[in-house]
């Protein structure tokens, strides 16, 4: 993490930023039908910690535009004591992390006293005209805590560094975790400030179309936050149908918005079920980010996710590996799998120049090898071998996903760090967790869990 600028330098940098104008065109106030209020009460209840599924790193609260469209936001509620400024920004991932392309205030005061429920606004550009967002645009939102009451200038928010966002008004909180004040390398979960859920359409509201509800938490989560994520809640939709359909968020159907609902009958209720429509999958376990040493001592960073069935068995095992170009070829191994394990392996590659190679699926049985003698091998276990996880000199990221036909009762290898790189001398092997293991992401989209049907 770069060193923070002195306060005077940070303020000077913010004041030097180009000014922007409020970026929303008013639309008629539509009011909130009782069915919308009921869904909000279920998804983002006042004074209660938000359902853990909504904060899962498997889901990304940023929007990715897939077709030219205008975007409309509708104010739903604000339970905050603060009077927050509210805006949007577009961004991309660059060599040094998140790059903000442009930023616009939507309203200077997004408190309940300034906006009534049902107030709809169309996002506009810097000139005040309705904006058409082009395919591939990443659209994020932000709040500037208590900026309206304090009279602070919010037009330079958000900054691209977390420490700067901590110093603007009462803090700037965004849909991009890496920009938020609490962000620490290797600990992305503590920086999530937006809960997002897909809700079914309601007759008489937003043309009856399905929409996304987004709730912000406007205080530091390690401080006085109540973790209910309803300090500012708004609906967002694209005016072009299906322009946001690829957004991977939890989606709730009308019949199971109640906190005690269990539509797939897997024993996980309401928003505690990460996969409410899938009786075979229930929760996601996130292993730590780790550093592995490669053949020539180079660093390979890894993140592991385990999708578990309701009974705790492992249904899917997903890992993303990243390294810089120029190192030797690497072969991936995973020991301790049952000899009878069956399923498929999906490999997806993102080169360090941003090129995306479509997923390749292999039959799992073809990659299973007898366990190496002398390493705790057993006739009942085998090792998965993925040749050329990285080719010679190849850099970028590789996502490896194992989909088991029958969930594993026992998780393979060590519970947190099961992966190994083949051919690395024992003395050179090193596994590190914590800040040193912060991933270097070059993905054209932020990492997100993809679970096949």
N, C-alpha and C positions, 0 to 999 in steps of 0.2 A: 504494500500500500504506500503510495507516494506520501511524503511529508506534507502536512497541511500548511497552506500559506499563512503568514501572519494576518491577523484580523484586518488590519488596514489595507493590505494588498488584496485580500479576498473581497472586501467591500469595493475597492477600486475596480476590480475586474467585473464585479456585478454591475456597477454603475455604467461601465463602458459598453455593456451589452446593448445591442440594438433594441429599441423599444418596440413593443407589440401592442395591438389594440384588442379589446374584448372580441372573442371570435365565436359568436353565436347569434343566429337570427331568430327572434322570437316566433313562436308558433302558438296557436290558441291553447289555453289551459283546458285540459280534458277531464280533470278529476280522477279519482282512484276508485274503481269498483271494489266492493267488499271482497271479491275473490282475489284481487291483487294484494290487498292488505293482509288477507289470511296467508297467502304464500310468503309474503315478506316476514310475517310474524314467525312462520315455521322455519324459514331459512336463516334469518338474522334476528333472533329474539333479543329484546332489550335486556341488558344486564347479565347476559349469559355468554360464556365463551363460545365462539362460533364453532360449528361442526368441523372436525378435523379434516374431513374430505375436502372442504372448500379451500384449505390452506395447503393442500398437497403440492409438493414440487412437481408432481406428475401433470399438473394443470397450470396453464400460463394465462394470467389475467390480461395480457395484451392482445389486441386484435390484429389479425393479419388479413388484409383486404384481398379478395380473390377476383373481384370484378369492379369496374368503375362504379362508384356509388357516392352519394351524399350520406352523411351519418347524422342521426338524430339522437339526442339524449333527453330524457324526461326525468325531472326531479321527482323523487318518491318520498323521501323523508330525511330529516337531519335530527339526530338525537344528541348533538354535541353542545357543550357549553361554549365552544369557540365559534367565531365567525370566520369561516375559512374561505380563502380564494380557491377557485377551481378552474382547471384548464386541461388542455390536451397538448401532446407533442408527438412528433414522428421521429423515428430513430432507426439506427442500424448498428450491427456489430462490426467494429473495425479492428485493426491490429492492436490497438491499445484499449480495447473494451467497447463500451457503449458510446456511440456518437449520436448526439442529438442534432437532427436535421433542421427542425424548426419547432417553435413553441408558441402557444397562443392561450391567453386567458379566455375562459368561457364566461365566467361571471366573477366580479370582484368580491361578492359576498354571497356565499352559498348556504347561508343559515336559513332555518325555517322561517324566521321573521322577514327575510328578504324574498324568499321563493316559496310559493305554496305548492302542495302536492299536485302533481299533474302538469306543472309548467314544462313545456316542451321547447327545446332549442335545437336548431340546425347548426352544425359546426360550420364556421366560415373561415375564409383566409384572412391575411393581414390587411386586405383592403375592405373587409367587411362583406364580401360576396359569398354566397353559399359555396362551399368547397367540394369539389369532386375528388375523392381519393382514388389513386390509381392502383391496379393490381400489384401486389408485392409490398405495399406500404405497411409498415408496422406502426400501429396507432396505440399510444399509451395515454393515461390520464394521471393527473396529480392534484394534490391539495397543498395549499400553503397555510399551515396551522395559524389561525387567529389573525391573519394578515389584515382583514377588514377592520377589526376592532382596534388593532395597534396602529393602523395607518401605514403599514410597511409596504414598500414597492414589491409587487410579486411578479413583475413582467420579466425578470431574469431567471425565474424558476422554470424547470429544475436545472441545477448545475450538473455537470457530468461526474463530480466527485462527491462521495457521501459526506465527507467532512464539511464541504461547503453547504450542502443541503441542510446540515444540522444547524447552520448559523443564520439561515434566512427566516425571519419572523420566528414563529414557534416551531419551525422545522418544515421541510418539504418532504412529502411522502408520495411515492409514485407506484405505478403498476410494475416497474422494473426493479426487482429486489436489489440489484447491484448498485442502484443509485441512492438507496435509502440510508439514513444515518446509522442504523445498527449493523449495516453490512460488514461482515468480516470474511476474508477468504476462508473457504472450507466450511463456513457455517451459514449457508444461504437462508435456512429456514427462519432464523430470528429476524430477518429483514422484510418478511412478507407483510404488506400493509393493505392488501386488497383481497377481498373474498368475492368470487364471481360464480354465479350459478345461472344455468339456462332454465328458463321457466316457460311453461306452456302458454299459448295465447288465451286471452280472456275477452269475451265478447264485449264490445264497447270501449276497448282500451287498445290503442296503437293498432287499429284495424284488425284486431283479433289475432295478430301474428305472434309467434313465439318471440321472446326477447331475452336479453341478458340483463340480470340485475347485478350491479357492482356496489359493494359496500367498502368504505374506507375506515381505517382506524387512524385517528389524527393525533395520537400521542405515542411517545416512545414506548415500545411494548415491554421494556424492562423497567419502566417507571410507573406512572399512575394509570396505565391503560387498563380498561376493563375487558379487552379482547372480544368485544361483541361485534366489531366491524360494522356498526351502523351509524357512525358519526356523520357520514354523508352517504346516502344511498340513491342511486339513479339507474334508470333503465337505458339501455343503448341498443339501437338496431340500425341496420343498413336500409336505406330507402330502395336499394336494388335487391330483390329477393335472392337469397342464397349467397350473397357477397361475403358473408361471415361464416358460412357453414363449416369451414375447416377448423374453427376455433375449438380446441379440446378442453372443455370445462365440464363439470358435473351437470347433468341435465335431469330435472325432475319432472315427471308426468303429473297431471292433475290429481290422479288418485293416490299419490304417495308423497304429498308434501308434509304430512304430519310427522313430527319428530319420532313417533313410535311406530311409523309405518315400516313394513318389511316386504316390499313387493316381490322380491325373488326368494323369500322364505329361507334365507341362509343364516338367520339368527343375528344379523347385524342390521340395526334399525336406523331409519332416517339418514342424516348426513354422516353418520359414522360408517356407512357402507360406501366405499369408493366406487363400487360398481353396482348400483341399485337394480340394474336390469339383468345381471349375470349371477346365477346361483353358484357358479363355480369359482368366482373370484370375490374377495371381500375387502382386503386391506393391502397396503403397500408398506414394506419395511425398507428403510433407507440406510444403507451402510455408509460409513464415513468415506470421504474423499481420501484416496491414498496415492502415494508415490511408489512406483515399482522401478527397480533398476534393470535396464536392458542389457543386451550382450556386451556392448562396448561401454557400459557404465552410464549411458544416457538415461534421461528421465522419461518415464511413461506414466501419465496420471490416469487414474481410473475412478469411476463412480459406479456403484452397484445398487440395483434396486431388486427387491424380491416381492413378487405378487403372490399373496397367500390366499388360500381357500379359507372358508369360514372356520374350519377345524385346525388351522395353523399350518397345514401342509403347503409346500412350495409348488405353485402352479406355473409360474414364469420366472425366469431369471434373466435380468437385463443389465448390461454393463456398457459404459462408454469409455473408450481409451483415447488419450490424446498425447501427441508428441510433436516435437519440431522435426523438420526435414533434415536429412543428411546422415541419420544413424543406420546401423545395420538392420537386416531383416529380423523380424521377431515372430516367434511362434507361441501361441497362447495355449495353456493347458489348464484344465480344471479336474482335479482328482476327487475320488470318493463318490462318484455316481454309481447307482445300482447297475449291475450288469444288464438288467432287463429294461433299463430306461429307454423309452421310445418317444419320439416327437419330431420336432424340426428346429433347425437353427437358421436364424435370419441375420444376415450381415449387411449393414448399410454403411457406406463410406462417404466422408466429406473431406476432400483434399484441402490442403492449406491455401490453395488459390481460390477457394470457394466453390469448386466444382462438386456437384452432388452426383454420386453414382447410385443408381436405383438399387433397392434391396435385392439380395440374392438369397434364395432359400435352399437349404441342403437338408437331406434326411439325416437325423441325428445319429442313427445307428452306423452310418458310414464313417463317422468321425470318432467313434469310440474305440479305444485301444486298451489292451491289458495294462493294469497298473504296473508301474516300474517296481521291480523287486527291491526290498530293503527300505521302502518309503511308507511303511505301514500298509502295504498292499494286501488285498484279500481276494480270494477267488470270487467273492460276490460283488466286488467293486471294479470299476473301469475308470479310465481317464478320457476326458474330451480333449482332442487335439485340433486346434484351428491353425492350419499352416498359413504362414505369411499374414498374420494379423496386420503387420505393416511390411511392405516390400522394401528392398534395399533403397535407402535414401528417401523413402516416402514419409511425408509428414501429413498431419491433419488429425481427423477424428474418425474412429470406427465404432459403430454401435453393434453389439452382439446380443442377440436375444434368443434364449432357449425357451421353447414352448413345449411342455411335457404333456403327452397324451394322458398320463395318469400322474396326478400330483405326487411329489416326493414326501414321504413321511418324515425323513431325516434330511436336513439341509446338508449339502456336500461340503467337505472341507471345514475350515474355520468359519465360524458363524458370520464374521464380519468381512474377512478378506480371503475369499476362496480361490482367487485367480493367481496364476503364476506365469512367468515367461520362461519358455524352455531354453535350455542351453546356457543359462547364466550360472557361472561358477558360484558355489555356495557362499564363498567369502564376499562376493560382489553383490549378493542379493540384499536388498534393503526395502523395507516397507515402512512408510512414514504416514501418520495421520495428522490432522490439524492444519494450521495455517500454511505450513510449507507445502501442503498437498493441494493448494487451491488450483482448480482446473483452469486451463487456458483454452477458452472456447473459441473456435472459429466457425461453428455451425451457422449456416445461413438462417436458421431459426434457433431460438433458445432450446436447450434440451427438453424434450417432453416424452413421457412414456407412451408408447404405442402398443396397445394390446389387441392382438388379432382376435376375431370372433371365434 
